[in-house]
């Protein structure tokens, strides 16, 4: 199925979208990659969802990516004797390790890593920031705070510590079990929640052993501070604006979104913009104008993908939400200002032959008004380099490796086709031209530019450009 846009759509599956017929409808409406949220999905349902996505993929013949999103650490207070208490601004409130039910003066915080790490002046944000506490004293086992905003707290509400780097990794025991389960099903991407430091990626990469690509969710101030290091060790990034807006001043989030998307593009790593993009469509068949603008900004910024969460997972209008996001993206990419904005963000290619080839392919394709850039890629690296250039013409990624094609389905501008390796250079040209013709990106008499590595089947050896005509039979010619 040929898309009329270059940005990709990532749709979350859930109660409103878990049967195969609905997954098919979401795919037909524009979803390119499906997200399985392991916070709300057990292993049996996860395996069922993967099987249903693969069935849709097989029926259509187009690679579909699957992202498994690990829950990450969930920090919560304990319970109260009456389930809930009222507080007053300025009062003292203590968090400690005592499992006794809480009252107006204290409650358990069953996370010794927080109690031992927070310092005087640090903030604790409870219930998505509805209650804000400032640390006034700590002895390593209990923390005395002052209430600065909010007037109530109830059982098991979540706690954020934006000023504190916790001495724990991003993987919990639940995450380790979930990781083993999702890797066994062959998912394409693993999203890691609450990354604080580049070291948080090491354990997951060791377990994954290349079986899935790793996406770091940037949702903590500590991750923003060490963004360049995290990008280097990640395969992709997600701008997780929900928790980012809780842990940082909300007015800073738009600028951080731009910072992350541009840094990821410079590094040639895919970036997803997520959270509340069409939030009102959970219960309404149409979005607000502000939400349309929000989606448009992410597309103008050159994000690789834009994501739907509850809109497609639990909303009343999942298909309409995907269709609306698809329509917004198509309209933005048709806007006359779009090419100039995208081009202005282009960075200089790295001083490597492969990067120079990708930059040259984009320039030649646009100068000669070619129909497409066709890139042979086994590992996906060549495809990523082509996408970083953000060419005006489509990019067709040909790969003999189905897992590579599925991963690239997340990447800007990629139309992925699984095909056998070319036997020789003539077969490479013929195959590229025939597939471009069959996929309806070009007509007889049009020209394409082909990038590949010679000798063939040599990973990471992109070193060749070839311009070819598409003949009347759909095959290539000089």
N, C-alpha and C positions, 0 to 999 in steps of 0.2 A: 504494500500500500504506500503510494507516494504521498508525502506531506507537502503542503504548500508554504511551509515555514521552516526556519532553520533552528530556532530555539526549541527545546524538547519539553514535553509535559510529563511530570512525575505524579502519578495518582496513587493515593493510599487506599488500600482495601480494608474493608471492615464489615460490620453487620449489614450495611446498605448495599454492599458490592462484593459479596463473597461467592455467589454462584457463577458458574461458567458463562451463562447467557449474559449476565450483567458485565462480567469482565470483557466479554466480546464487544458489548455495546460501548464500553468505555474506550476500548482500543479503537473501535471504528470512529468514535467521536474525536479522538486525537491523542489518547494516552500512549506514550512511547515506552515508559518504564513503570513498573508497579512496585509500590512500597508495602512491605509487611511489617507492621509495628509490633515488635516482640513484647512490648509492655502490655498488650491486650490480646496476644495470640499464643495459644498453647502449641505444643509440637505437632500434635495430630492435625489441627486446623492449618498450621503452617505448611505441612506436607501436602495437604489437600489443595491449598491455594496455589502452591508451586505447580502441582500437577495440572490444575485447571488453566493456569497461565500458559504452560507448555502445550496444552491441547489447542488453545487459541493460536499460539505461535505456529504449530504444525499445520493447522487448517489454512492459515493465511500465507505461510511460507516466508514471513519476515521476522528477523530476530527481535525478540522482546527482552528487555533487561528486567531483572528482579533485584530489588534492594531490600535487605533484611536490616531493620533498624533496632539495634540493641538498646535495652532500657537504660543501662548505666546506673550509677548509684542514686538511690532514692532516699533522701535524708528527711526524716519526719520526727515530730515531737511524739511523746507518748499520749496516754489518755488522761482524761479529767474525771473526777468523782461524779460530776454532774454532766459530763459530755461537753460542756462549754462554759467559759467564764468571761465576764466583762472586765475590762481594764480601763485605766484612766491615763491620759497623757501625763508623763512625768513620773509615774510610779516606778518602783523597782520591781523587777521580775527575774526570777532565778531559773536557770536550766541546769539540771544535774543528772547524775546517773541513777538516782533512786527510782526503782520501778513502782513505787507507791503512786496511786492516782493523784493527778495534779489539782491545784486550787488557784485562788486569785494571786498567790504569791510565787508559785513555782510549778514546774512540770518536768517530767523526765525528758532528756534528750539522749536516746540510746545510741549515741555515736561518739565514743571516746576520742575518735580522731578529731572531732570538732572541739570538744572540751579542752583537749590538750594543745590545740593549735591557735585558737583565736586569741587576739591581743586587745588590750584596752584601746577603745576607739573604733574597733571593727564593727561592722553592721551585721545583724542577722535579720533576714527578710523571711517572714512567715506567710504562708498562704498566698504565694505569688506577689508578695510585697504589700498585701493589705495590712499587715502588722509589721512595723519596723522597730527594731530594738538596737540600742547602742551598748557595747560592752563597757562596763565601768570598773569591773574587777574580775579576776580569774585566778584560780589556784591550780589549774590543770585537771581538776575533777568536777568543778562546777563553775558556772559563769553567772555573775550578777549583771543584769542589764537595766537600762532605763527605756521606758516606752516613749518613742518620739512620734509615732503615727499609728493610727488604728486603735480600736477600742474593744476587740474581742479575739478569742482564740479558742479552737475546739479540737477534738480528738484527731490525731494522726495527720495534722496539716504539714505540708512540706516546708522545709527550711532551706534557704539559700545563704551562702556565706561569700559574698562577692569580693570581700577584701582579704580573704584567707586562702592560702594555698594548702590544701590538705595532703598529708603524707600517705595517700593511698592512690592506687592506680584507678583507671577508668572502668576496669572489669570487675564485676561482682561475681559471686558464685552462680547466681542465676544467669548472668551473661555468659559465663563459661559453658554452662549446659546448653544454653540457646545457641552459642557459637558452634559447638560441635554438631548440633542438630541441623542448623541451616547449611553448614558446609557440606554435610552428607547429602543434601538435596541438590547441590550444584547451583546455589544462587550466585549472582554475578557481582554484587556489591554488598559490603558490610558497612553500615553506618555506626560510628562510635560516638556515644553521648558523653557530654560533660568532660571533654578533653581539656586538660589544664596545661600539659607540657608535652614536648615531643616524645618523651620516654613512655607516655601512656600508650603509644602505638606499638611499642616493641613487642609486648606480650602477644597482642593480637596477630601481628605479622608472623611471629614465630609459630603460632598455632595454625594460621591459615595456610602458610607455606605456598603462597601464590595461587591457591584454589579460588580465591575471590579477591577483588580489589577493595581497598580500604578508603572510606570516606570519613573525614573528620568533621564533626558538627561543631561549629564555632558558636558557643553559647555562654562562655565565661570570660570575664575580663582578663584572666590569666592567659587564656588562649590568644586573645587579641594581642597581648603584649609580646608573645612569642610566635607570632603568626608566621614569620618567614621560616623558622625552624620546623614548624608543624607542616607547612606546605611542602617542604623538602621531603618529609617522610610519609606524606599522604599521597594517595592516587587521585583524590578529589576532595572538595570542600563543600560543606553546606552552611549557608548563613541561616542559623536557627534563631530567628528573630524573637520568638516567644520568650525563652529564658534569657536571651541577651537583653531584651527590654526590661526584664525584671531585675537583673543583676547590675545593669548600667543605667545611667539616666536615659530615659526613653528618647530624648531629643538627639542623643548621640548615635542612635541605631542607623538612621539613613546614611550618615557619613561613613560609619563602619561597614555598612553593606557595600558602598562604593569601593572602599579601601580593600575589602576582601575580594570582590569580583575582579578588580583590576590586578591585584597581586596574583591571583590564581591564573588569570589570562597570561600575564607575563611569564609565569612558570610553565604554561602549557598544561595546566591541570584543570579538569572540569569543575565548575562551581554551580551549585544549586541554591536558589533563593526560595525560602520556605516560611510558612506560618502566616495564617490569617489573610491570605491573598484574596480570597473571595468569601470571607467568613460569613457574610450575610446570606449567602446562598445555601447555608445549612438549612434554613427555613424559608427562603424566598427564591422564586424562580429567576430573579434578576439581581445583579449586584448593585452596590452603590457606585456613584461616580468616583468617589475616592478610591474604592477598590480597583476600579478599572485603571485609574491613574497609577496605582501601586504596581499592578501587573505590567503596565506599559513601561514604567521606569526600569524595572528589572530587564525587560527585553531591550530597551534602548542602551542599557549598560553593557549588553553583550553577555549576560548570564547564559550558561549552557542549558540550564533547565529551570523551570518554575514549577512549584509543587503545590498540590492540593492535599490537605490533611483531613479534617473532619468533614469538609465539603463533599468529598467522594466516599469517605469511610462510613459516615453515620448520618449524613444529611438526607433531606427529603428529595433533593434534585441532583444526584451524582452525575448523571449523563449531561444534564444541562450545564453543570459547573465545568466539566471538561470541555464541552462544546463552546462555552463562553470564553474560557481561557484560550482555546484554539483560535477563536475569531479575533480576540484582542491582539494576540501575537501576530496573526496574519496581517492585520490592519497596520500595526506598528511597522512591520518589515516592508510594507508597501509605501510607508510615508516617505516623502522626498528628503526629509532631514535625516532619515535613519542611516544611509551609507556614510554621510559625513561624520556623524557622531561615532559610529563604529570604527571608522578609519582613524579618527583622531586619537583613539585609545591604543592603536597598534604600536607595539614595541619593536625595537630592532631585533632581528634574528640573532640567535647565538652563533658564535664563530665556529660552526661545524658544517660539514658538507650537507648533512641531512636537513638542517635548518635553512641553509642557503637554497637548497632545492625546493623546499616548501614555499619559501618567499618568492622564488622565481616563478614557480608554477602559478601562484596567485596573480602575480603581475602580468605574466604572459596571457593567462586566461582572460583577464580583464582588458588588456590592451587589444587582443585579437577578437574579443567578444566570443570566446569559445563557449560551448554548451555545458561543459562540466570538467571538473578535475577528477580523474580516476586514480585512486591510489591502492596499490597492493600492500597489504599489511598483515603480517602473521601475529605479531605481538600487540599491535595497536599503536605503537609509538609513531609510526609514519602518519597514521590518521590523526593523532593528536596534534602533530606539528602542522598539518594542513589546516586543521580547525582553528588553531591559534591565530592564523593569518586572517580569519573571518572574511573569506573571499565572497564576492557578490554572486559567483556561480555556485551551483550545487557541488558537494563533495560526495563521490561514490566510493565507499570503502569496500574493496573486495578482499575477502579473507577465507582461507581454507579451514580456519579454526572457529567453530561456532561460538565458543566462549568469548573470543575476541570480538566477534560481531555483536554479541549481546551486550558486552561492556560498552562498546562504542555507541550503542543506541541511546546513551545518555548524553552524548557529546554534540555540541552545536554543529549544525549543518550536515551531519553524517547520515547518508543513506546507505545502510549496511546490507551487503549481499554475501551469503556464504557460497563459495565456489571452489572448485578444485584448483590446485596450483597450476600455473601455466607450465607447459612442457618446454617451451623455448620462447624467444622474443616474438616471433610471428604469432604464436598462439596467445601470448600475452596481449598483443595489440588487438587481435581478432576478438578475444574474450572480452576485453574492456569495451570495445565498440559495440559488440553484440548485446552485452548486458545494459549499457547505457541506452541503446535503442529499445530493448525489450522493456526496460523500466520506465520508458516514456520521458526520458530526459533530453532526447535528441532525435532528429530525423535524418534520413539519408541526405548527404551533402553537408551536414554540420560537422564541426571539428571538436575534438576533445584533447585534453592534455593528460598524459599518463605519467605517473611517477612510480618507480620501482627500484629494487636493488639488483645489481648484476655483480656476480653470478646470482641466478635465481635461487630462492629458498635459503638465502643467507640473512638471518635476522639482524636488523639494525643497520643494514648496508644500503640505505636509500641513496642512490648516486646517479639516477638516470631520469631524464625528461624526454618525452616523445610526443609530438603532435601528430594526430592521426585523423583522417577523414572517415566518416561513416559512409560506407558504400550502399548501393541500392539493396544489397542483400543483408544489410545490417552489420557486415564485417568491416574490418579496418583496411585503410589504404593510405598511401603516401599523399 
